[in-house]
Amino acid sequence: MKEQIKFVAIQNKHDDSLTSKLSIEYNTEKPFNTIFGRLTTLKTVIWLLHFENFNPIYLNKRMPYKEMSNWRKKRKRRFIPNHTEIFKLVVTDRLFSDRSLLEEIKEEFGNEIDNVLFVPFIKINRGAISVDTPNKNLKPYGLILTRVIRFILEEFKDVNIKELDKEEFHNRKINVKNKIWEDALNYAKEKPLMKSINGDITDDELKKLFIR
């Protein structure tokens, strides 16, 4: 009999709890390398992928308040066919940037990860009422996060991630990244992956940026 799915709420509580660290808004202490350069949060990548007038210069630095206010009023939505697959690559790099986080995930969910689904939540305030509820807009992030974590834990299920030497960790990471790359290509709606963002970069070039 198939086990019942366990839903795990992830939400930025502005602390260092596991569910906060997995939220899309969480800011890391140290920048992590991605296909879009060094970042400290995943949230700005969402802005880049979903709004055509987002300036990439703000991927890794805070947008001034006045400029942010103007941008929010004038931002234009766009549809990137491969946005989920592109984001999958960035989420992978975010997770691999923190060995302690990976081991914490493994200790918490390793034995049941195939039946776990991470669900982004948001706090809604209505006067005297305050409730946490699933964030429908971020449902795809929860699915991506779940899928990437399953790939990672399958590779690292027999080891303590924090105690691996640098070479073995790197080799196992590359194994996972190759699988995630193939997974992204398999689900891509058009080729190359970055066609609607930067038509000049080929999949081979993007793969080199991702798998390192």
Stockholm file with secondary structure:
# STOCKHOLM 1.0

chainA/1-212         MKEQIKFVAIQNKHDDSLTSKLSIEYNTEKPFNTIFGRLTTLKTVIWLLHFENFNPIYLNKRMPYKEMSNWRKKRKRRFIPNHTEIFKLVVTDRLFSDRSLLEEIKEEFGNEIDNVLFVPFIKINRGAISVDTPNKNLKPYGLILTRVIRFILEEFKDVNIKELDKEEFHNRKINVKNKIWEDALNYAKEKPLMKSINGDITDDELKKLFIR
#=GR chainA/1-212 SS CCCCCEEEEECCCSSSCHHHHTSTTCCCSSCEEETTEEESCSHHHHHHHHBTTCCGGGGSSCCCHHHHHHHHHHCCBCCCTTHHHHHHHHHHHHHHTCHHHHHHHHHHHTTTGGGEEEEEEEEEEETTEEEEEECGGGHHHHHHHHHHHHHHHHHHTTSCGGGSCHHHHHHHHHHHHHHHHHHHHHHCSSSSTTTTTCTTCCHHHHHHHHCC
#=GC SS_cons         CCCCCEEEEECCCSSSCHHHHTSTTCCCSSCEEETTEEESCSHHHHHHHHBTTCCGGGGSSCCCHHHHHHHHHHCCBCCCTTHHHHHHHHHHHHHHTCHHHHHHHHHHHTTTGGGEEEEEEEEEEETTEEEEEECGGGHHHHHHHHHHHHHHHHHHTTSCGGGSCHHHHHHHHHHHHHHHHHHHHHHCSSSSTTTTTCTTCCHHHHHHHHCC
//
